[in-house]
Amino acid sequence: MSLVLSNEILEPKLKVAPPKIVIWIFGIILSIAIVLVIYSPIASVSIKGAIAAVIALILFGIVKNQKKGNYLATMQANNAGLYFQTDEQNLYYYVPWKYIGVIEKAVFPLNSRGLRIEVIEEESKKLKDMNQVGNIREENGRTYIYTIPQLLDRDKLLNDLMKFKESA
């Protein structure tokens, strides 16, 4: 078991995150919220300014984290193995490719699509005991990690992951 900081993950790497369009839409909604707060006739000027400043700070924080490149990257991969995001934003749980079993498409509730990745041998027990990585399920005695359900192109991601696994 090893926890790795996001900046310690070596290149080439693949980041699995929600589509960037989701982040852009969220940014547009927050920008519109700022305009609506400023032109609202209800509150005083100082309250409007404080609310607009808080919304702007949230928006700039999202943009800053997105530019760092690891914001909402729930999983990363390279030739060494897979890295699953833990409860702490910048820490990833490293699983070498030799402990990764089947990688396949999965369907989540509400017809959302993602991937499910089997973690084998003693690594699966360590992963469950650590209790910092989400979406872990045990089915028929096998341990799976489910990726985020917002994936746009599962086939491309599956092919890219298999290339990394084969090159290991």
Rosetta constraint file for C-alpha pairs under 8 A:
AtomPair CA 1 CA 93 HARMONIC 7.41 0.50
AtomPair CA 1 CA 94 HARMONIC 7.01 0.50
AtomPair CA 1 CA 95 HARMONIC 7.52 0.50
AtomPair CA 1 CA 123 HARMONIC 7.07 0.50
AtomPair CA 1 CA 126 HARMONIC 6.51 0.50
AtomPair CA 1 CA 127 HARMONIC 7.60 0.50
AtomPair CA 2 CA 93 HARMONIC 6.03 0.50
AtomPair CA 2 CA 94 HARMONIC 5.68 0.50
AtomPair CA 2 CA 95 HARMONIC 7.95 0.50
AtomPair CA 3 CA 91 HARMONIC 6.27 0.50
AtomPair CA 3 CA 92 HARMONIC 5.57 0.50
AtomPair CA 3 CA 93 HARMONIC 4.73 0.50
AtomPair CA 3 CA 94 HARMONIC 6.13 0.50
AtomPair CA 4 CA 8 HARMONIC 6.39 0.50
AtomPair CA 4 CA 9 HARMONIC 7.27 0.50
AtomPair CA 4 CA 91 HARMONIC 5.59 0.50
AtomPair CA 4 CA 92 HARMONIC 5.13 0.50
AtomPair CA 4 CA 93 HARMONIC 6.28 0.50
AtomPair CA 4 CA 94 HARMONIC 6.62 0.50
AtomPair CA 5 CA 9 HARMONIC 7.17 0.50
AtomPair CA 5 CA 90 HARMONIC 5.76 0.50
AtomPair CA 5 CA 91 HARMONIC 4.71 0.50
AtomPair CA 5 CA 92 HARMONIC 6.15 0.50
AtomPair CA 6 CA 70 HARMONIC 7.18 0.50
AtomPair CA 6 CA 90 HARMONIC 5.55 0.50
AtomPair CA 6 CA 91 HARMONIC 6.07 0.50
AtomPair CA 6 CA 92 HARMONIC 6.51 0.50
AtomPair CA 9 CA 13 HARMONIC 7.55 0.50
AtomPair CA 9 CA 78 HARMONIC 7.86 0.50
AtomPair CA 10 CA 78 HARMONIC 7.05 0.50
AtomPair CA 11 CA 78 HARMONIC 6.72 0.50
AtomPair CA 12 CA 78 HARMONIC 5.86 0.50
AtomPair CA 12 CA 79 HARMONIC 7.52 0.50
AtomPair CA 13 CA 76 HARMONIC 6.59 0.50
AtomPair CA 13 CA 77 HARMONIC 5.36 0.50
AtomPair CA 13 CA 78 HARMONIC 4.54 0.50
AtomPair CA 13 CA 79 HARMONIC 7.82 0.50
AtomPair CA 14 CA 76 HARMONIC 5.37 0.50
AtomPair CA 14 CA 77 HARMONIC 5.03 0.50
AtomPair CA 14 CA 78 HARMONIC 6.40 0.50
AtomPair CA 15 CA 70 HARMONIC 7.79 0.50
AtomPair CA 15 CA 73 HARMONIC 5.85 0.50
AtomPair CA 15 CA 74 HARMONIC 7.80 0.50
AtomPair CA 15 CA 75 HARMONIC 6.08 0.50
AtomPair CA 15 CA 76 HARMONIC 4.46 0.50
AtomPair CA 15 CA 77 HARMONIC 6.66 0.50
AtomPair CA 16 CA 73 HARMONIC 5.33 0.50
AtomPair CA 16 CA 74 HARMONIC 6.06 0.50
AtomPair CA 16 CA 75 HARMONIC 5.13 0.50
AtomPair CA 16 CA 76 HARMONIC 5.94 0.50
AtomPair CA 17 CA 71 HARMONIC 7.95 0.50
AtomPair CA 17 CA 72 HARMONIC 5.56 0.50
AtomPair CA 17 CA 73 HARMONIC 4.34 0.50
AtomPair CA 17 CA 74 HARMONIC 5.93 0.50
AtomPair CA 17 CA 75 HARMONIC 7.24 0.50
AtomPair CA 17 CA 148 HARMONIC 7.44 0.50
AtomPair CA 17 CA 151 HARMONIC 7.64 0.50
AtomPair CA 18 CA 22 HARMONIC 7.00 0.50
AtomPair CA 18 CA 72 HARMONIC 6.94 0.50
AtomPair CA 18 CA 73 HARMONIC 7.58 0.50
AtomPair CA 18 CA 148 HARMONIC 7.34 0.50
AtomPair CA 18 CA 150 HARMONIC 5.62 0.50
AtomPair CA 18 CA 151 HARMONIC 6.37 0.50
AtomPair CA 19 CA 23 HARMONIC 7.42 0.50
AtomPair CA 19 CA 150 HARMONIC 7.12 0.50
AtomPair CA 19 CA 151 HARMONIC 7.05 0.50
AtomPair CA 19 CA 152 HARMONIC 7.01 0.50
AtomPair CA 20 CA 24 HARMONIC 6.34 0.50
AtomPair CA 21 CA 25 HARMONIC 6.06 0.50
AtomPair CA 22 CA 26 HARMONIC 6.20 0.50
AtomPair CA 23 CA 27 HARMONIC 6.19 0.50
AtomPair CA 24 CA 28 HARMONIC 6.19 0.50
AtomPair CA 25 CA 29 HARMONIC 6.17 0.50
AtomPair CA 26 CA 30 HARMONIC 6.26 0.50
AtomPair CA 27 CA 31 HARMONIC 6.15 0.50
AtomPair CA 27 CA 59 HARMONIC 6.27 0.50
AtomPair CA 28 CA 32 HARMONIC 6.17 0.50
AtomPair CA 29 CA 33 HARMONIC 6.16 0.50
AtomPair CA 30 CA 34 HARMONIC 6.32 0.50
AtomPair CA 30 CA 55 HARMONIC 6.58 0.50
AtomPair CA 30 CA 56 HARMONIC 7.73 0.50
AtomPair CA 30 CA 59 HARMONIC 6.64 0.50
AtomPair CA 31 CA 35 HARMONIC 6.53 0.50
AtomPair CA 31 CA 56 HARMONIC 7.74 0.50
AtomPair CA 31 CA 59 HARMONIC 7.82 0.50
AtomPair CA 32 CA 36 HARMONIC 6.16 0.50
AtomPair CA 33 CA 37 HARMONIC 6.08 0.50
AtomPair CA 33 CA 55 HARMONIC 7.68 0.50
AtomPair CA 34 CA 38 HARMONIC 6.20 0.50
AtomPair CA 34 CA 51 HARMONIC 7.89 0.50
AtomPair CA 34 CA 52 HARMONIC 5.12 0.50
AtomPair CA 34 CA 55 HARMONIC 6.54 0.50
AtomPair CA 34 CA 56 HARMONIC 7.29 0.50
AtomPair CA 35 CA 39 HARMONIC 6.24 0.50
AtomPair CA 36 CA 40 HARMONIC 5.85 0.50
AtomPair CA 37 CA 48 HARMONIC 5.89 0.50
AtomPair CA 37 CA 51 HARMONIC 7.19 0.50
AtomPair CA 37 CA 52 HARMONIC 6.45 0.50
AtomPair CA 38 CA 48 HARMONIC 5.66 0.50
AtomPair CA 38 CA 49 HARMONIC 7.12 0.50
AtomPair CA 38 CA 52 HARMONIC 6.89 0.50
AtomPair CA 40 CA 48 HARMONIC 7.85 0.50
AtomPair CA 43 CA 47 HARMONIC 6.17 0.50
AtomPair CA 43 CA 48 HARMONIC 6.21 0.50
AtomPair CA 44 CA 48 HARMONIC 6.21 0.50
AtomPair CA 45 CA 49 HARMONIC 6.10 0.50
AtomPair CA 46 CA 50 HARMONIC 6.20 0.50
AtomPair CA 47 CA 51 HARMONIC 6.17 0.50
AtomPair CA 48 CA 52 HARMONIC 6.03 0.50
AtomPair CA 49 CA 53 HARMONIC 5.99 0.50
AtomPair CA 50 CA 54 HARMONIC 6.29 0.50
AtomPair CA 51 CA 55 HARMONIC 6.29 0.50
AtomPair CA 52 CA 56 HARMONIC 6.03 0.50
AtomPair CA 53 CA 57 HARMONIC 6.10 0.50
AtomPair CA 54 CA 58 HARMONIC 6.32 0.50
AtomPair CA 55 CA 59 HARMONIC 6.19 0.50
AtomPair CA 56 CA 60 HARMONIC 6.05 0.50
AtomPair CA 57 CA 61 HARMONIC 5.99 0.50
AtomPair CA 58 CA 62 HARMONIC 6.30 0.50
AtomPair CA 59 CA 63 HARMONIC 6.33 0.50
AtomPair CA 60 CA 64 HARMONIC 5.99 0.50
AtomPair CA 61 CA 65 HARMONIC 6.13 0.50
AtomPair CA 62 CA 66 HARMONIC 6.01 0.50
AtomPair CA 62 CA 71 HARMONIC 7.94 0.50
AtomPair CA 63 CA 67 HARMONIC 6.16 0.50
AtomPair CA 64 CA 68 HARMONIC 6.40 0.50
AtomPair CA 65 CA 69 HARMONIC 6.69 0.50
AtomPair CA 65 CA 70 HARMONIC 6.93 0.50
AtomPair CA 65 CA 71 HARMONIC 5.26 0.50
AtomPair CA 66 CA 70 HARMONIC 6.65 0.50
AtomPair CA 66 CA 71 HARMONIC 5.12 0.50
AtomPair CA 69 CA 73 HARMONIC 7.93 0.50
AtomPair CA 70 CA 90 HARMONIC 7.79 0.50
AtomPair CA 71 CA 89 HARMONIC 7.98 0.50
AtomPair CA 73 CA 85 HARMONIC 7.29 0.50
AtomPair CA 74 CA 84 HARMONIC 6.06 0.50
AtomPair CA 74 CA 85 HARMONIC 4.94 0.50
AtomPair CA 74 CA 147 HARMONIC 7.43 0.50
AtomPair CA 74 CA 148 HARMONIC 7.21 0.50
AtomPair CA 75 CA 82 HARMONIC 7.13 0.50
AtomPair CA 75 CA 83 HARMONIC 5.53 0.50
AtomPair CA 75 CA 84 HARMONIC 4.58 0.50
AtomPair CA 75 CA 85 HARMONIC 5.82 0.50
AtomPair CA 75 CA 92 HARMONIC 7.98 0.50
AtomPair CA 75 CA 147 HARMONIC 7.52 0.50
AtomPair CA 76 CA 82 HARMONIC 5.94 0.50
AtomPair CA 76 CA 83 HARMONIC 5.00 0.50
AtomPair CA 76 CA 84 HARMONIC 6.62 0.50
AtomPair CA 77 CA 81 HARMONIC 5.84 0.50
AtomPair CA 77 CA 82 HARMONIC 4.50 0.50
AtomPair CA 77 CA 83 HARMONIC 5.96 0.50
AtomPair CA 77 CA 161 HARMONIC 7.18 0.50
AtomPair CA 77 CA 164 HARMONIC 7.52 0.50
AtomPair CA 78 CA 82 HARMONIC 6.69 0.50
AtomPair CA 78 CA 164 HARMONIC 6.07 0.50
AtomPair CA 79 CA 164 HARMONIC 5.04 0.50
AtomPair CA 79 CA 165 HARMONIC 6.73 0.50
AtomPair CA 79 CA 167 HARMONIC 6.34 0.50
AtomPair CA 79 CA 168 HARMONIC 5.30 0.50
AtomPair CA 80 CA 96 HARMONIC 5.92 0.50
AtomPair CA 80 CA 97 HARMONIC 6.59 0.50
AtomPair CA 80 CA 168 HARMONIC 6.26 0.50
AtomPair CA 81 CA 94 HARMONIC 6.87 0.50
AtomPair CA 81 CA 95 HARMONIC 5.63 0.50
AtomPair CA 81 CA 96 HARMONIC 4.17 0.50
AtomPair CA 81 CA 97 HARMONIC 4.58 0.50
AtomPair CA 81 CA 164 HARMONIC 7.79 0.50
AtomPair CA 81 CA 165 HARMONIC 7.32 0.50
AtomPair CA 81 CA 168 HARMONIC 7.81 0.50
AtomPair CA 82 CA 94 HARMONIC 5.88 0.50
AtomPair CA 82 CA 95 HARMONIC 5.27 0.50
AtomPair CA 82 CA 96 HARMONIC 6.36 0.50
AtomPair CA 82 CA 97 HARMONIC 6.85 0.50
AtomPair CA 83 CA 92 HARMONIC 5.38 0.50
AtomPair CA 83 CA 93 HARMONIC 5.26 0.50
AtomPair CA 83 CA 94 HARMONIC 4.51 0.50
AtomPair CA 83 CA 95 HARMONIC 6.25 0.50
AtomPair CA 84 CA 92 HARMONIC 5.11 0.50
AtomPair CA 84 CA 93 HARMONIC 5.02 0.50
AtomPair CA 84 CA 94 HARMONIC 6.63 0.50
AtomPair CA 84 CA 133 HARMONIC 6.86 0.50
AtomPair CA 85 CA 89 HARMONIC 7.00 0.50
AtomPair CA 85 CA 90 HARMONIC 7.54 0.50
AtomPair CA 85 CA 91 HARMONIC 6.17 0.50
AtomPair CA 85 CA 92 HARMONIC 4.39 0.50
AtomPair CA 85 CA 93 HARMONIC 6.28 0.50
AtomPair CA 85 CA 133 HARMONIC 6.42 0.50
AtomPair CA 86 CA 90 HARMONIC 7.89 0.50
AtomPair CA 86 CA 91 HARMONIC 5.80 0.50
AtomPair CA 86 CA 92 HARMONIC 5.47 0.50
AtomPair CA 86 CA 93 HARMONIC 6.43 0.50
AtomPair CA 86 CA 132 HARMONIC 5.04 0.50
AtomPair CA 86 CA 133 HARMONIC 4.66 0.50
AtomPair CA 86 CA 134 HARMONIC 7.29 0.50
AtomPair CA 87 CA 91 HARMONIC 7.78 0.50
AtomPair CA 87 CA 132 HARMONIC 5.25 0.50
AtomPair CA 87 CA 133 HARMONIC 6.37 0.50
AtomPair CA 87 CA 134 HARMONIC 7.78 0.50
AtomPair CA 93 CA 133 HARMONIC 7.59 0.50
AtomPair CA 95 CA 99 HARMONIC 6.55 0.50
AtomPair CA 95 CA 100 HARMONIC 7.34 0.50
AtomPair CA 95 CA 123 HARMONIC 7.41 0.50
AtomPair CA 96 CA 100 HARMONIC 7.06 0.50
AtomPair CA 97 CA 165 HARMONIC 5.97 0.50
AtomPair CA 97 CA 168 HARMONIC 6.92 0.50
AtomPair CA 99 CA 119 HARMONIC 5.78 0.50
AtomPair CA 99 CA 120 HARMONIC 5.14 0.50
AtomPair CA 99 CA 121 HARMONIC 6.69 0.50
AtomPair CA 99 CA 123 HARMONIC 6.60 0.50
AtomPair CA 100 CA 117 HARMONIC 7.15 0.50
AtomPair CA 100 CA 118 HARMONIC 5.82 0.50
AtomPair CA 100 CA 119 HARMONIC 4.86 0.50
AtomPair CA 100 CA 120 HARMONIC 6.04 0.50
AtomPair CA 101 CA 117 HARMONIC 6.97 0.50
AtomPair CA 101 CA 118 HARMONIC 4.84 0.50
AtomPair CA 101 CA 119 HARMONIC 5.84 0.50
AtomPair CA 101 CA 120 HARMONIC 6.13 0.50
AtomPair CA 102 CA 117 HARMONIC 5.96 0.50
AtomPair CA 102 CA 118 HARMONIC 5.24 0.50
AtomPair CA 103 CA 115 HARMONIC 6.95 0.50
AtomPair CA 103 CA 116 HARMONIC 5.89 0.50
AtomPair CA 103 CA 117 HARMONIC 4.54 0.50
AtomPair CA 103 CA 118 HARMONIC 6.39 0.50
AtomPair CA 103 CA 158 HARMONIC 7.34 0.50
AtomPair CA 104 CA 115 HARMONIC 5.63 0.50
AtomPair CA 104 CA 116 HARMONIC 5.56 0.50
AtomPair CA 104 CA 117 HARMONIC 6.63 0.50
AtomPair CA 104 CA 158 HARMONIC 7.39 0.50
AtomPair CA 105 CA 113 HARMONIC 7.42 0.50
AtomPair CA 105 CA 114 HARMONIC 6.02 0.50
AtomPair CA 105 CA 115 HARMONIC 4.47 0.50
AtomPair CA 105 CA 116 HARMONIC 6.18 0.50
AtomPair CA 105 CA 154 HARMONIC 7.10 0.50
AtomPair CA 106 CA 113 HARMONIC 5.94 0.50
AtomPair CA 106 CA 114 HARMONIC 5.36 0.50
AtomPair CA 106 CA 115 HARMONIC 5.05 0.50
AtomPair CA 106 CA 116 HARMONIC 5.83 0.50
AtomPair CA 106 CA 146 HARMONIC 7.99 0.50
AtomPair CA 107 CA 111 HARMONIC 5.97 0.50
AtomPair CA 107 CA 112 HARMONIC 5.75 0.50
AtomPair CA 107 CA 113 HARMONIC 4.62 0.50
AtomPair CA 107 CA 114 HARMONIC 6.31 0.50
AtomPair CA 107 CA 115 HARMONIC 7.92 0.50
AtomPair CA 107 CA 149 HARMONIC 7.97 0.50
AtomPair CA 108 CA 112 HARMONIC 5.00 0.50
AtomPair CA 108 CA 113 HARMONIC 5.95 0.50
AtomPair CA 108 CA 114 HARMONIC 7.33 0.50
AtomPair CA 108 CA 149 HARMONIC 6.90 0.50
AtomPair CA 112 CA 149 HARMONIC 5.31 0.50
AtomPair CA 112 CA 150 HARMONIC 6.84 0.50
AtomPair CA 113 CA 149 HARMONIC 4.94 0.50
AtomPair CA 113 CA 150 HARMONIC 6.66 0.50
AtomPair CA 113 CA 151 HARMONIC 6.68 0.50
AtomPair CA 114 CA 146 HARMONIC 7.23 0.50
AtomPair CA 114 CA 147 HARMONIC 5.77 0.50
AtomPair CA 114 CA 148 HARMONIC 5.93 0.50
AtomPair CA 114 CA 149 HARMONIC 4.42 0.50
AtomPair CA 114 CA 150 HARMONIC 6.72 0.50
AtomPair CA 114 CA 151 HARMONIC 5.74 0.50
AtomPair CA 114 CA 154 HARMONIC 6.66 0.50
AtomPair CA 115 CA 146 HARMONIC 5.89 0.50
AtomPair CA 115 CA 147 HARMONIC 5.33 0.50
AtomPair CA 115 CA 148 HARMONIC 7.62 0.50
AtomPair CA 115 CA 149 HARMONIC 7.68 0.50
AtomPair CA 115 CA 154 HARMONIC 7.22 0.50
AtomPair CA 116 CA 144 HARMONIC 6.15 0.50
AtomPair CA 116 CA 145 HARMONIC 5.63 0.50
AtomPair CA 116 CA 146 HARMONIC 4.42 0.50
AtomPair CA 116 CA 147 HARMONIC 6.18 0.50
AtomPair CA 117 CA 144 HARMONIC 5.32 0.50
AtomPair CA 117 CA 145 HARMONIC 5.20 0.50
AtomPair CA 117 CA 146 HARMONIC 6.36 0.50
AtomPair CA 117 CA 147 HARMONIC 7.85 0.50
AtomPair CA 118 CA 142 HARMONIC 7.16 0.50
AtomPair CA 118 CA 143 HARMONIC 5.76 0.50
AtomPair CA 118 CA 144 HARMONIC 4.41 0.50
AtomPair CA 118 CA 145 HARMONIC 6.45 0.50
AtomPair CA 119 CA 123 HARMONIC 6.71 0.50
AtomPair CA 119 CA 124 HARMONIC 5.31 0.50
AtomPair CA 119 CA 142 HARMONIC 7.79 0.50
AtomPair CA 119 CA 143 HARMONIC 5.71 0.50
AtomPair CA 119 CA 144 HARMONIC 5.97 0.50
AtomPair CA 119 CA 145 HARMONIC 7.36 0.50
AtomPair CA 120 CA 124 HARMONIC 5.55 0.50
AtomPair CA 120 CA 142 HARMONIC 7.45 0.50
AtomPair CA 120 CA 143 HARMONIC 6.97 0.50
AtomPair CA 121 CA 125 HARMONIC 7.54 0.50
AtomPair CA 122 CA 126 HARMONIC 6.46 0.50
AtomPair CA 123 CA 127 HARMONIC 6.12 0.50
AtomPair CA 124 CA 128 HARMONIC 6.27 0.50
AtomPair CA 124 CA 143 HARMONIC 6.20 0.50
AtomPair CA 125 CA 129 HARMONIC 6.04 0.50
AtomPair CA 126 CA 130 HARMONIC 6.03 0.50
AtomPair CA 127 CA 131 HARMONIC 6.75 0.50
AtomPair CA 127 CA 132 HARMONIC 7.97 0.50
AtomPair CA 127 CA 133 HARMONIC 7.34 0.50
AtomPair CA 128 CA 136 HARMONIC 7.39 0.50
AtomPair CA 134 CA 145 HARMONIC 7.76 0.50
AtomPair CA 135 CA 145 HARMONIC 5.60 0.50
AtomPair CA 135 CA 146 HARMONIC 5.33 0.50
AtomPair CA 135 CA 147 HARMONIC 7.36 0.50
AtomPair CA 136 CA 143 HARMONIC 7.05 0.50
AtomPair CA 136 CA 144 HARMONIC 5.71 0.50
AtomPair CA 136 CA 145 HARMONIC 4.58 0.50
AtomPair CA 136 CA 146 HARMONIC 6.55 0.50
AtomPair CA 137 CA 143 HARMONIC 5.87 0.50
AtomPair CA 137 CA 144 HARMONIC 5.32 0.50
AtomPair CA 137 CA 145 HARMONIC 6.43 0.50
AtomPair CA 137 CA 146 HARMONIC 7.84 0.50
AtomPair CA 138 CA 142 HARMONIC 5.49 0.50
AtomPair CA 138 CA 143 HARMONIC 4.47 0.50
AtomPair CA 138 CA 144 HARMONIC 6.16 0.50
AtomPair CA 139 CA 143 HARMONIC 6.43 0.50
AtomPair CA 139 CA 144 HARMONIC 7.54 0.50
AtomPair CA 153 CA 157 HARMONIC 6.48 0.50
AtomPair CA 154 CA 158 HARMONIC 5.94 0.50
AtomPair CA 155 CA 159 HARMONIC 6.17 0.50
AtomPair CA 156 CA 160 HARMONIC 6.12 0.50
AtomPair CA 157 CA 161 HARMONIC 6.10 0.50
AtomPair CA 158 CA 162 HARMONIC 6.19 0.50
AtomPair CA 159 CA 163 HARMONIC 6.26 0.50
AtomPair CA 160 CA 164 HARMONIC 6.48 0.50
AtomPair CA 161 CA 165 HARMONIC 6.21 0.50
AtomPair CA 162 CA 166 HARMONIC 6.05 0.50
AtomPair CA 163 CA 167 HARMONIC 6.18 0.50
AtomPair CA 164 CA 168 HARMONIC 6.36 0.50
